[in-house]
């Protein structure tokens, strides 16, 4: 499994929220925390973007992440919010049994080293009637059309290896002790933009998405060369190369 180094990109991580609104993710998360609960925890909280987005929906709002630089940014941006963040891993949560009413992880589950261990920990720290929400891609569904997969050829196989099908997630939750689980589409991100714009805005960059971050230098440069070649071919016809993003993020909810 390829590992993403988030320590090195903490200062640029939040650029993704400038390009995509993630309105469906926010709506799903808000609904998950409605009505407000006593205590909620985000696993893989990163810079704290989603914690800040749901401030006020839990009396106690906490986050955990293994990256110290990411957590430093989370603390710096949450000075006026009642948020507590700690360094640690999903597979060994540093809280007592029955500490939370809700757990959530947004685009993070595929980074966890051991999903079964995480799901077991989730059951342990949840109170009776508690629930876990995970939102992420399912490349196994075969519905994504994404320029990253098209031009950086290694990324599709990497994602197929590190993302589990959502039906598998539901089964793993059941094995861990969740009474039932459901999945549904939380977000569809669709955009067509000129390749020149994505180079200019820094989207075609190693740090923009984990799919590119896990590539070797040689793999990344080959992908850039493919885009440049396609650009040149389109320019010869008097047109701009358009890069397509059309992919879905699925929510999986497990309840005790």
C-alpha positions as CSV (number, residue, x, y, z in Angstrom):
1,X,0.0,0.0,0.0
2,X,1.4,3.4,-1.0
3,X,1.5,5.9,1.9
4,X,0.6,9.6,1.5
5,X,3.0,12.1,3.2
6,X,0.6,14.8,4.5
7,X,3.3,16.4,6.7
8,X,4.9,17.9,3.6
9,X,1.6,19.4,2.1
10,X,-0.2,20.7,5.2
11,X,0.3,24.3,4.2
12,X,-1.4,23.6,0.8
13,X,-3.9,21.0,1.6
14,X,-7.0,23.2,1.9
15,X,-6.7,24.4,-1.7
16,X,-9.0,21.6,-2.7
17,X,-11.8,23.4,-0.9
18,X,-11.3,26.4,-3.0
19,X,-11.9,24.4,-6.2
20,X,-14.8,22.2,-5.0
21,X,-17.6,23.2,-2.7
22,X,-18.4,19.7,-1.5
23,X,-21.9,20.8,-0.7
24,X,-23.3,17.2,-0.8
25,X,-20.6,16.1,1.8
26,X,-21.5,19.0,4.0
27,X,-25.2,18.4,3.8
28,X,-24.7,14.7,4.6
29,X,-22.5,15.4,7.6
30,X,-24.9,18.0,8.9
31,X,-27.7,15.6,8.6
32,X,-25.7,13.0,10.4
33,X,-25.2,15.4,13.4
34,X,-28.9,16.5,13.5
35,X,-30.1,16.8,16.1
36,X,-26.8,18.0,17.8
37,X,-25.2,15.4,20.0
38,X,-23.1,15.5,23.2
39,X,-19.8,14.3,21.7
40,X,-18.5,13.8,18.1
41,X,-15.1,12.7,16.8
42,X,-13.6,13.1,13.3
43,X,-11.0,10.5,12.5
44,X,-8.4,11.7,10.0
45,X,-9.4,15.3,10.7
46,X,-6.4,16.8,8.9
47,X,-6.5,20.6,8.9
48,X,-9.8,20.6,10.7
49,X,-11.9,21.8,7.7
50,X,-14.9,19.6,8.5
51,X,-14.7,20.1,12.2
52,X,-15.0,23.8,11.7
53,X,-17.9,23.2,9.3
54,X,-20.0,21.5,12.0
55,X,-19.0,23.6,15.0
56,X,-22.1,23.8,17.3
57,X,-23.5,20.4,16.3
58,X,-21.8,18.7,19.3
59,X,-21.1,19.9,22.8
60,X,-17.7,18.2,22.6
61,X,-16.1,18.2,19.1
62,X,-12.8,16.4,18.7
63,X,-10.5,15.3,15.9
64,X,-7.6,12.9,15.5
65,X,-4.9,12.7,12.9
66,X,-1.4,11.2,12.6
67,X,0.2,14.3,11.0
68,X,1.5,16.9,13.4
69,X,1.8,19.7,10.7
70,X,-1.9,19.1,9.7
71,X,-3.0,19.3,13.3
72,X,-1.0,22.5,13.8
73,X,-3.1,24.1,11.1
74,X,-6.2,22.7,12.6
75,X,-5.4,24.2,16.0
76,X,-4.4,27.6,14.5
77,X,-7.7,27.8,12.6
78,X,-9.9,26.8,15.5
79,X,-8.9,29.4,18.1
80,X,-12.5,30.6,18.3
81,X,-14.1,27.2,18.1
82,X,-14.5,24.6,20.9
83,X,-12.5,21.9,19.1
84,X,-9.9,19.6,20.6
85,X,-7.5,17.8,18.2
86,X,-5.0,15.1,19.2
87,X,-2.3,13.2,17.4
88,X,-2.9,9.5,16.9
89,X,-4.1,6.7,14.7
90,X,-7.5,5.4,13.8
91,X,-6.6,1.9,14.8
92,X,-5.9,2.9,18.4
93,X,-8.1,5.7,19.5
94,X,-6.9,7.3,22.8
95,X,-10.4,7.5,24.4
96,X,-12.3,5.5,26.9
97,X,-15.1,3.1,26.0
98,X,-18.4,4.9,25.2
99,X,-16.9,8.4,24.8
100,X,-18.8,9.5,21.7
101,X,-22.2,9.6,20.1
102,X,-21.0,10.1,16.5
103,X,-17.8,9.3,14.6
104,X,-17.1,10.5,11.1
105,X,-14.3,10.3,8.6
106,X,-14.3,12.3,5.3
107,X,-12.1,11.0,2.5
108,X,-9.9,9.4,5.0
109,X,-10.8,5.7,5.4
110,X,-8.6,4.6,2.5
111,X,-5.5,5.9,4.4
112,X,-6.1,3.7,7.4
113,X,-3.7,0.8,7.7
114,X,-6.2,-1.7,9.2
115,X,-9.9,-1.0,8.6
116,X,-11.0,-4.0,10.8
117,X,-9.1,-2.6,13.7
118,X,-10.6,0.9,13.1
119,X,-14.1,-0.4,13.0
120,X,-13.5,-2.4,16.2
121,X,-12.2,0.8,17.9
122,X,-15.2,2.7,16.5
123,X,-17.6,0.3,18.2
124,X,-15.6,0.5,21.4
125,X,-15.6,4.3,21.8
126,X,-19.3,4.8,20.6
127,X,-22.1,4.9,23.1
128,X,-25.2,2.7,22.8
129,X,-27.2,4.0,19.8
130,X,-24.1,5.7,18.4
131,X,-23.1,5.8,14.7
132,X,-20.2,6.1,12.3
133,X,-20.2,7.9,9.0
134,X,-17.5,7.4,6.3
135,X,-17.5,9.3,3.0
136,X,-15.2,8.5,0.2
137,X,-14.7,7.2,-3.4
138,X,-15.6,3.8,-4.7
139,X,-13.6,3.2,-7.9
140,X,-14.9,-0.3,-8.0
141,X,-18.4,1.1,-9.0
142,X,-17.0,1.9,-12.4
143,X,-18.9,5.2,-12.7
144,X,-16.0,7.7,-12.4
145,X,-14.7,9.7,-15.4
146,X,-11.6,11.6,-14.1
147,X,-8.7,13.2,-15.9
148,X,-6.4,11.9,-13.1
149,X,-7.2,8.3,-14.0
150,X,-6.9,9.1,-17.7
151,X,-3.5,10.7,-17.8
152,X,-1.8,9.3,-14.7
153,X,-2.3,5.7,-15.6
154,X,-1.1,4.2,-12.3
155,X,-3.6,6.0,-10.2
156,X,-6.6,3.8,-11.1
157,X,-5.0,0.6,-10.0
158,X,-3.6,2.3,-6.8
159,X,-7.2,3.4,-5.9
160,X,-8.7,0.0,-6.7
161,X,-6.2,-1.5,-4.2
162,X,-6.7,1.1,-1.4
163,X,-10.4,1.8,-1.6
164,X,-12.8,-1.0,-0.6
165,X,-16.2,-1.4,-2.4
166,X,-18.9,0.2,-0.3
167,X,-20.6,-3.2,0.0
168,X,-17.4,-4.6,1.6
169,X,-17.4,-1.7,4.1
170,X,-21.0,-2.5,5.1
171,X,-19.9,-6.1,5.7
172,X,-16.9,-5.1,7.7
173,X,-19.0,-2.9,9.9
174,X,-21.4,-5.7,10.6
175,X,-18.5,-8.0,11.6
176,X,-17.2,-5.3,13.9
177,X,-20.5,-5.2,15.8
178,X,-22.6,-2.5,14.1
179,X,-26.3,-3.5,14.1
180,X,-26.9,-2.3,10.5
181,X,-25.3,-0.2,7.8
182,X,-26.4,1.6,4.7
183,X,-24.7,3.4,1.8
184,X,-25.8,6.1,-0.6
185,X,-24.4,8.7,-2.9
186,X,-23.4,11.8,-1.0
187,X,-21.8,13.9,-3.7
188,X,-21.3,14.0,-7.5
189,X,-18.5,16.3,-8.5
190,X,-18.7,17.2,-12.2
191,X,-16.6,19.8,-14.0
192,X,-14.9,20.4,-17.3
193,X,-11.9,22.8,-17.3
194,X,-9.1,23.7,-19.8
195,X,-5.9,21.9,-19.0
196,X,-4.1,25.3,-19.2
197,X,-6.2,26.6,-16.3
198,X,-5.5,23.5,-14.2
199,X,-1.7,24.0,-14.7
200,X,-2.0,27.7,-13.9
201,X,-4.1,27.2,-10.7
202,X,-1.8,24.4,-9.4
203,X,-4.4,21.6,-9.7
204,X,-2.0,19.5,-11.9
205,X,0.4,19.3,-9.0
206,X,1.7,16.5,-6.9
207,X,0.2,18.1,-3.7
208,X,-3.3,18.6,-5.0
209,X,-4.8,15.1,-4.4
210,X,-3.5,11.9,-2.7
211,X,-3.8,10.1,-6.0
212,X,-0.9,12.2,-7.4
213,X,1.0,12.4,-4.1
214,X,1.5,8.7,-4.0
215,X,3.1,8.5,-7.4
216,X,6.8,8.3,-8.0
217,X,8.5,11.3,-9.6
218,X,8.8,9.3,-12.8
219,X,5.1,8.3,-12.8
220,X,4.0,11.8,-12.2
221,X,6.2,13.3,-14.9
222,X,4.9,10.7,-17.4
223,X,1.4,11.8,-16.7
224,X,2.2,15.5,-17.1
225,X,3.9,14.6,-20.4
226,X,0.7,12.8,-21.6
227,X,-1.3,16.0,-20.8
228,X,1.2,18.2,-22.6
229,X,1.1,15.9,-25.6
230,X,-2.7,15.9,-25.7
231,X,-2.6,19.7,-25.4
232,X,-0.3,20.0,-28.3
233,X,-2.5,17.8,-30.4
234,X,-5.6,19.8,-29.6
235,X,-3.8,23.1,-30.2
236,X,-2.9,21.9,-33.7
237,X,-6.6,21.6,-34.3
238,X,-7.2,25.1,-32.9
239,X,-8.8,23.9,-29.7
240,X,-8.0,23.7,-26.0
241,X,-7.6,20.4,-24.2
242,X,-10.5,20.0,-21.7
243,X,-10.0,17.9,-18.6
244,X,-13.1,16.1,-17.2
245,X,-13.9,15.5,-13.5
246,X,-17.0,13.4,-13.0
247,X,-16.8,11.3,-9.9
248,X,-18.9,10.3,-6.9
249,X,-18.4,10.2,-3.2
250,X,-20.4,7.6,-1.3
251,X,-21.5,7.7,2.3
252,X,-21.6,4.6,4.4
253,X,-23.3,4.8,7.8
254,X,-23.1,2.1,10.5
255,X,-25.3,2.3,13.6
256,X,-25.1,0.4,16.9
